[in-house]
Amino acid sequence: MLRRHNIPVQLSLLFLVLYTPSAPAQTNEWGMERVRMEKPLRAGHAVNVFNPCGDIRCRKLKDRNVAVFAIVQTPPGALTPPEVTMVESDGVMHVTVTPPCVKGPGQPRVDLTVFVPSGAPLNFATVDGLVEARGSEPVVIETESGQVNARVSGPLSVTTQSGAVNVMVRTSERWSQPVDIRTVTGDIHLRLPRYADVRARMRSAGRVSCDYSTRVEQAQSSHIKQVASRISEACRSTRGWWGRLIGRTLHPARPVHTVSLYSDRGRIDLLKHFPDWQGGEEREQ
């Protein structure tokens, strides 16, 4: 006589779960791609870099090429990752990241390192990405909230809404170049070389600190300070009793440019380098 076994319903459901083929799992990992491109730059042409999706770092290259190294990060499920292009037009090499990225977590990101030849005028623009620039050529930087770090010896223009601006001028010769830095709420920290020969103008409702003698030009309101300084570290070439050079002759007849530092509510620091006599170069304070 055959017996009929009654299998519980719960055990049947477990059997179906264990032996049902599983669907392929979806990954939650970000994608990362490294992009490298390089093109020759004609003498006298400028370099314009626009990156709304991340940082820009500028480095020097000995030859006459412009080289771009990009790290492109895309979130899971991204349909159109950002693209990096290099196009030369009307005497300018344009390095552009498209399409523009939306602010916020989970959005694509592109970080650029751009190698440029010496002497090429530079223009950088970001949204909230960091900008690092070096060189002796004219530099123009625009950002909304990104931080700016620059080590230059040529003309400089920086415009930002809330990003902090840190600039160091490094040269052992007489220095007089136009500098214009404007921000709304960001702090400005500028360090001038030993032999600076400029006129400085500063305006802010925040704290203004200066290593040089200043005078109040105009108090636009009870909380806005506008000060000026004539910076001229001229001196004759003099040697101490130990034979080491302790002074140099400058040329006051040369043009004297203006350093303008404007911040609506941020702090302004205008500082000077101090010489390292043993090494013969400037050192930070």
HELIX and SHEET records of a PDB file:
HELIX    1   1 VAL A    9  TYR A   19  1                                  11    
SHEET    1   A10 GLY A  31  PRO A  40  0                                        
SHEET    2   A10 ASN A  65  THR A  74 -1                                        
SHEET    3   A10 ARG A 109  PRO A 117 -1                                        
SHEET    4   A10 ILE A  56  LEU A  61  1                                        
SHEET    5   A10 VAL A 131  GLY A 135  1                                        
SHEET    6   A10 VAL A 148  VAL A 152  1                                        
SHEET    7   A10 VAL A 165  VAL A 169  1                                        
SHEET    8   A10 ILE A 188  LEU A 192  1                                        
SHEET    9   A10 ILE A 268  LYS A 272  1                                        
SHEET   10   A10 VAL A 208  CYS A 210  1                                        
SHEET    1   B11 GLU A  83  SER A  89  0                                        
SHEET    2   B11 VAL A  92  THR A  98 -1                                        
SHEET    3   B11 ALA A  46  ASN A  51  1                                        
SHEET    4   B11 LEU A 122  THR A 126  1                                        
SHEET    5   B11 VAL A 139  THR A 143  1                                        
SHEET    6   B11 LEU A 156  THR A 160  1                                        
SHEET    7   B11 VAL A 179  THR A 183  1                                        
SHEET    8   B11 HIS A 257  SER A 263  1                                        
SHEET    9   B11 ASP A 197  SER A 204  1                                        
SHEET   10   B11 LYS A 225  SER A 232 -1                                        
SHEET   11   B11 ARG A 215  VAL A 216 -1                                        
SHEET    1   C 2 PHE A 274  ASP A 276  0                                        
SHEET    2   C 2 GLU A 281  ARG A 283 -1                                        
END                                                                             
